[in-house]
Amino acid sequence: MHPDLAESYLLALRFFMVVFLESFFQGLGVSATLNPYTSPFGEVEGFYLAVALFGLRYLRFSYSESCEGDVVTFPIIYSEEFLQHDTGRLHPEKAGRLTASVEALRQAAFAEQLSWQTPTAWQEREVLPWVLRVHRQPYVEAVRRLAEAGGGRIDSDTFVSSQSYEVALLAVSAWLDGVDQVLRSGEPAFVLARPPGHHALPEIGMGFCIFANAAVAALYALSQPGIQRVAILDWDVHHGNGTQEIVWDMPQIAYVSTHQAPFYPGTGQAEERGAHNNILNLPMASGSTLAEYQPAFEQKILPFLREFSPDLLIVSAGFDANRDDPLASLALQPSDYGLFTELCLGLTRKIVFGLEGGYDFRALAQSVVAVVESCLQPIKQRV
Ligand SMILES: [Zn+2]
């Protein structure tokens, strides 16, 4: 007999035993034995029956546990504290991006399957030393002091509010939790955090980014047992100049980016390949759609990643290449991100998705839903 079938028979047998025996004992009024004043049985019989009832409850508990093992959940690492990074009402990178995404996920058909996880407080794990592996100490200190002084800007479009230092560290912690989660389960997870990070350079933040979440997460992952190579796939519409600069001469980290070009921040030419050929840049012309993206994935991105053979894939998941995005002029649909996700899952299920850009709330939220839906899809088919 096939082991799965045998397991099903066993579960069915256990279930019917539990139902039959519980009904039998309830018929005898056994539940009353727990109260000696109303028990129709003597003290000794009552004790044995109580033990039997406890055993049955345990049996039923272990039965439902084994069933719940089959219910697939998808982890979303999120905290309302991320809303406290205040960039001002008119800034495109604002809290509403997260609340719109959370709302869409809660209304999705698969909402019951989401497991919402609060990121570890940054003080409770070694977040700062990891940030300092990537960023210069005077910059990190300057962000802390700026926040402490009430806030200000670190470049023309990157703001630090009084809470931003702590929120940015919590965002890094969430990305590190994402790494832990995926390495533990071998299944994907989504880090719904802000501020984003892929423009942040070692010595200064820029382009709405304070700390380089993806690069820090990649370095952290490499410190974990058995992790030799980590790849970062950045499908944000902007080139992740910060991530690229940080990993440029790191042979254990590959960086792949699709981005609109020419466009902000101006880096990401196809000729930029990294010190170890560990970087792949795919500039996309304004107006590009899935018709341009799909061949790029199938003919360049996936073969490059397959060759690199990462132990973990980190996706810098920005959704500003959507047609409705106000900041760029590519023309993807939210569902296209579901396809990109499926293509990546064909390579590995060990994927940490972390939010970067995406400034049309509706398109952003629909894209996040599409990514999560794709992650749940193959598992549903498998069960
Ligand atoms: Zn972007």
Boltz pocket constraint, residues with backbone or C-beta under 6 A from the ligand:
constraints:
  - pocket:
      binder: B
      contacts: [[A, 236], [A, 237], [A, 238], [A, 318], [A, 320], [A, 356], [A, 357], [A, 358]]
      max_distance: 6.0
